[in-house]
Amino acid sequence: MPARTGVQFLNALRDKRALWLGAERVTDPLDHPALRGAAQAIAAVFDLHHQYPEDCLMPDPQTNEPIAVSHIIPRSKDDLRRRHTALRRVAEFSVGLMGRTPDYMNVTYAGFAGRSDEWGINGNEQGAANLVRFQKQLARDDLSLTHTLIHATIDKSRGHVPTGLDDTQLHKIEDTEHGILVKGARVLATLAPFADELAVYPSQPMPDASARHALSFCIRMDTPGLKFICRDSVAMPDNRFDHPLSARFDEQDAFVIFDNVEVPRDRVFIDGNLPVYNTVMSASWRGNAMQQTMIRAWTKLEFAWGIANRMADAIGANDPVTQQMLGEIWSYAELTRAAVHSGEESAYEYGNGAWFLDRRPMDALRAVLPYWFPRVNEIIRLIGSHNVLATPTAAQFADPQLRPLIDKYLRGAGDVSAQDRARIFRLGWDFAGSALASRNEQYERFYLTSGARNRQGAQMRADRTEANRLVDRFLDEPA
């Protein structure tokens, strides 16, 4: 089928998935006030493809039907540039606040299929073939896919991955007539209420784990035995004046329990094959998936700089300290843009005909963004000061007794009206200080692993050849 519309996406969410939000089991996100806004936002992303077909859609290589460009398997720099345009369109819709719009998993699985040779080692040819087949279905059915990657944290002293067999973590129980039976837990399924399917694939190697933990597959969200426990909602009522962001961009996160779940055989990509599990993410994943994640980050930083500027302008804050803080946010946005550009322009063939970005600038961004985003929020709150707390609501503006007083005493600098000032500072608070902002800051601190672990990884992977050459020039000189 061709690329779906928003209505088609929403209709598909009405299933029998076992998803809890608080004490309530939710069967239809549109019927729940805490989920309705984000469901409609994801639907708008599907509609966005049809509003900008020249940027967001392409013909399916086999059927010629229009599919999302985010499903493209890049075969050249031009393909990456084309994908960049589509990814930027989607990132701008939520100004980077929704980290798990469907294009994230579309890009990820296009990369997996493009490097199916990585999945087909050590006798895993059938698993690789299953993955390639699924990626085509993902594109043609225009599915919304989420994932759960991380082993549940019970005792950190035992490490981040299983040692031997840990029956609390996701593991295979047995083969069945039609597939495999799995049990255990994983985190964190962002977008769980708004996804059609759930993906499991490696996050990091497990050198000492039982092979029963080495699993990768995709299954429908309403598969029997699959249970999702959502965190507290940070969504607010759909009032775009009072809550311009948190009314629609809470993408939710869920703890996942596999309670004797049967995975169909043709949906299994890794079945106990530790050599594949421990290597498949090491070579090409970063160069591929980081294009989507860093375009999103760049877009979010640009928005942050824009709203910080508007806040400063609204109250005439043009002092040197404010200008320095604004310049700091700009530098983060510009460095992110430059890194994405560098990665794309230095792209190369990784093997099997697949082209991905130069990983070096992407690794550098992964190491610094967990620190930049909290600092950006701090700057916005410093610029906002008490003004983010002096923002009348839409209902107060509508009160005929209050309105003249608000217009007089809560107006902004120059010709900035009280209503415009309130909208600017409400937008800034929703981005940097609200419950949604707090969730998003926590998300960015640990997005694609913590900043500390990313720094360690960047150091371990970095090529020291040129740095050594510069140092050796002096060390090799005669004493």
N, C-alpha and C positions, 0 to 999 in steps of 0.2 A: 504494500500500500504506500502511497506517497506521504510526504511529511504531514504530520497531524496538525490539526487546529487546536486551539485552546479548549474548545467544547469537547472535542474527541478525547483529549487528555483527561479532562475532568470526569467524563462519563466512565472512563476505564478505572478510576479510583474507587468506584463503588463495588467493593468485593468483600470477601469474608476474612480479611487479614485480622490477626489477633494483635491489636495495637491498643495500649492503654495510655491515657493521659490523666494523671491523677487517679481517681477511683473509677473512672469511666472507660469502658471499652468503646473505641471509636470505629465505626464501620464506614462513615462517609465524612471526609474532612470538610465538605461544604456545609454540613449540618452543625459543625462545632465552631463556636465563635472564636476560639483560640487558634484555629487552623484555617479558617475560611480565607483570611487575607493572603496568607502565603500560598494556598492552593491557587487562588486567582492570579497571584503574581507569577507562579510557574506557568500557568495557562497562558499568561500574556507573553512569556518567552516563546512558547510554541507559535503564538500568533505573530510574534515579531519576525519570525522566519518568512512569513508570507507578506509582511509589510515591506520587507527589504529583500526580495528574492534574489536580486542581483548580487547581494553581499552574502546572504545566508543559505542559499539553496544551490544544489548542483544536481546533474542527472546521475542516477545510479549507474555504475559501470555496466551492470548486467541487464537491468530492466528499463533504463532510461527514465524512470520515474523520478520526480524531484525528492531529494533527501537533504538533510542538513549538512552543510559544509564541514561541520565539526567531525563528521564520520570519515573524512577523506584520509587515505593512507598517503602521506606526503612522499612524492617521488622526485621532488626538486625544490629549489628555493622558491620558485614561483608558487608552488603548492602551499608552502609555509606562509608566504605573504597573503595568499588568498584566504587561508585559514585565520590568519591574524585579523583580517577585516571582520570576519564573522564573529570571532571571539570577542573583539572589541565592542561590537553591537550588543551582544548579550551582557557583557560586563557593565556597560553604560546604563542598562536598564535598571539594575539595582545598585548602581554606583559602587560595585564591588562588594556589597554587603552580603550577598548570597554566594558563599564559596562553593556550593555544590549544585549549581544549576546543571541541568543534564549534559551540557557540553563538556563538563569535566570528565565524566565517565565515557562519553563518546570519543573524546581525544585519547583517553587511556586505552580503550579497547581497540581503537584504530591502530595505535602503536603496538599493542600486543599482536594483532593480526599481521601487521607489517613485519614484525620480527618473529613470526611463528617458528622460525628455525631455532630460536632460543628456547622455545617451549617444547620442541620436538627432540631434545637430546635424551640420552640414557633410556632409550626405549619408550619415550612418551609420544610417539608419533600420533597415536589415536587421540590423546588429550589435546595435542596441538590442532589436529583436524577439527575436533569438537569446538575449540575456541574460534577458529576461523569461521566455521559455520554459524556460530552464535553471533559473532560480530556483524555478519551480513544480516542476520535477523534483527539485531539491535538497530541497524541503520534503516532497514526497509519497514519495520514496524514502528519506528520512531519512538522507542521505549524510553521511559524515564528510569534510569538505573542509579541505585545507590550502592554503597559498599560498606563492609565492616572488616577492618584490617587488623586491629590491635587486640592482643590477648588480654582478657580481663585482669585487672589488677587486684590481687588478693593479698599477696605478701611480696613486696618489692625486694626484700632481702634474698628472695629466690631467683631474682633476675627478671628480665622483661619478656623472656620467651620460655617455653616449657623445657625442662630437663627430664628426659625419660618420658613417661606417660603421666599426664596430669588430667584426671577425669573432669576437672572443672573447666578446662579449656576445650575448645572445639576439637573433636577428634572423630575418627571413623570407628563405628562399632562393628559393622559387618557388611558383606556384600548381600544384596537382595536380588530377587529375580529381575528387577527392572533398573537397578542402580546400586547406590550405596546408602547406608543408614548412618547418620551423624548425630552427635550429641555434644553439648557444652555451651560456652558463652563466648561472645566477642563484643567489642566496642569499636567504633561508635558509628551508628548508622545515621548520619546526617541526611535529612530529606526523607526519612522513613515514611511519614504519612503521605508523601507526594511522589512516591516511586512505584513503578510497575514491577520491578525485579530487584533482587539483592545479589550483589557480587561478593565473593570471597576470593582473595588472592594474597600472595605474600606481602608482608610489610618489611620484614628483615629476616636474615638467615637464622636458622635454629640448629646450630651444629650438633647439639647434644640431645635433641628431642627425639621422641619416638616417631617413626615414619607415619604413625596413625594421625599425627598432627599436620602432616604435609598434604594440605588440601587446597584445591581451587575449584570453584564452580559458580554457576548462576542459577537462581531459582525464583519462581514467582513469589510475590510478597504474601499471598494467601495460601502458601504451601502448608499443609497440616503439620502441627508441631512447632511452627515458627512463631515466636512471640517477641513483641517489641514493647519496651517500657520507656516511655518518653520522659525527658526531664520536665521540670516546671516550665510552663509557657511564659515567654516574655512579650507575647503579642498584646497589643492594645486595641481598643475599639476602633472601628474604621472611620476615623475623623482625621482627614488629611491636614487640617489646620493644627489640631492639637498634637497629633502623632503622625507626622509625615512619613516616617520610616518604619516605626515599630507596628504600624497598622497593617503592614503587608510583607515585611522582609524577615520574619522569624522562621527560618527554614527548618527548625526543630532538630533534635538529636535524640537517638534512642539506643539503649542497651539491648542487645540481641541475645535471646536464648534459643538454642536449637534443642528442642525436647523430642528426641527420636524423629528426626526429619529425614525423609527419603529424598535423595537427589537423583533425578533420572540419569541414566548412564550417558546419554548424549549431551548432558550438561556438565559433565565432570571433565575438568581440564588438567588437574593434578590429583592423582590418587595414590598417596603414600610414596611418592617419588621424591626423596629428600634432595638428591643432586639438582633436580629441576627447581624445586621450591627454593633452594638456597642460592641459586644463581640467576634466576630469570629476571629479577628486578635490578641487577647490578650494572648492566651494560647500557641499555638504551632508554629505560623508563624516564630518567630525569630529563634527558634531552628532548623527549617528546612531550610529556605531560606538563613540564614547567612552562611551556608556551602559554597554556591556558591560565595557570595559576599566577604567573607574573604579569600577564596583561590585566588580569583582575586586580592585582595589587597596585599596579600603576594607575589604573582607573580610580581606585579607591583613594589613593594618595592625591591625585589631581583634584578629586572632589573635596577632600579635606582641606587642601590649600584654598580652593575656591570659597568654601563656607567660612573659613577663618578670615579671609580677606573681607568678605561681606560683613562679618561680625565687627571687625575693626572699623570698617567704613561707617557702619550704622551708628557708632558712638564717637566717631572722630578720633579714634585711637591711632595716631600717626607718630607716636613717640619712638625713639630709637630701640627700646627694649621690645616693643611690639613688632617693629619692622624686622628685628633680628629673628624673632620667633617665626614670623611668617616666612622669612627667607630659609629658615631651617626646614620647614615643611616642603617648600619648593625644591630644595636640594634633594630631599628624599624622593620626591616624585620624578625629578629629572634624572637622577641616577638610576632609578628603576626603569624609566623609559629607555635610557641609553643602554642599559644591560640587555633589555629585551631586543633592542635593535642590533646590538653586537652579536647576541646569540643567533639571531635569524640570519644576519649577513655572513656569519662564520659557519653556517650550517654545512653539514656534509653527509655523505651516505654512510650510515652505520652498518650496513650489511643487508643482504636480501632485497636490495633496491629501495630501502626505506631511508628517507632523509629527515633528520631531526636537528635541533639547535645545538650549538656549541654549549657544552654543559658548564664550562668554567664560570661565566657570568651568572648562570642560574644558581650554581652552588653558592656563589658569593651572596646573592640576594637571600637565599634560604637562611644564611647565617646571620643576616642583619635585620630582616623584616620583623622577626619576633621582638626586637628591641625598638625599631622605628615606630611601629603602630601604637604601642602604649605611650610613647613620647608624643606622638601627634595628638592623641586624646588629651594628654596633659596640657599641651599648648592651647588647644581649643578651649579647655576649661579655664586656663589662666587668662586668656584674652576675654572670655565671657564673664569671668568674675561673678559678682552678684547678679549681673544682668540676665544670666540664663535662668534665674529664679524669679525674675520680675517680668513674666510673660503671660498676659491675660489669655484666657481661653476664648474659643470661638463664641461660646455662650455668653461670656462677659462682654465681648464686643457687641453682641446682639442686644444687650440690655440697654434700653433707651436712657436710663438714669446714669449708668456707668459710662456709657460711650463718650460723652463730652469730656468727662474727667480723664478718662484713659487717653483720649486724643491730645489733651493738653499736657498731662504730666508724664506720660510714657512714650512720647514721640522720640525720634532719633535725631542725630546731627543733621544740619542742613535741611533738605526737603524730605528726609526719611519719615514717613508717617508712623504713628504708633502701631498700626496693623502690620506694616511692612517690617518694622523692628521686631515685633513679636514673632512673626513668621521666621525671620532669619535666626533669632536666638532659639526658638523651639527646634528648628532644624539642626542647629549646632548641638543642642543638648541631646536630641534623639540620636545623633551620631556619636557623641563622646561621653554622655553621662547617664543615659537612661538604662533601664534593665536590658534592653536590646544591645546597647553599647557595651555594657559590662560583659554580656555573653560573647559578643564579637571580639572584645579585647582578649578574653581568655582563649577564644578560638585562635586568634592570630598568634598568641604567645606559644601555642603548641601545634600550630598548623604545619603539617609535614615534619613533625618532631620539634622538640624545643630548640631554641637558639643555641644553647650550650652544646647539645649533641650535634647540631648542624655544623657548628664551628669545628668540632672534633672531626666530623666526617670530611669537611672541606680540607682540613689540614692533612688528613690521611690520604686523600685522593689527589691532592695538588701535585702538579709536575714541578719539581724543584730544579730542573735542568738549567734554566736561564738564571735563576737566583744563584745557583752554585757557580755558574760561570763567572758572574760578577764578583762573587766573594773570592773565588780561587785566583783571580787576577792578582789580588793583594797577598793572599796566603802563599802563593807559589813564588813570590819574589825572593831573591836571595836575602838572607838576614843581614 
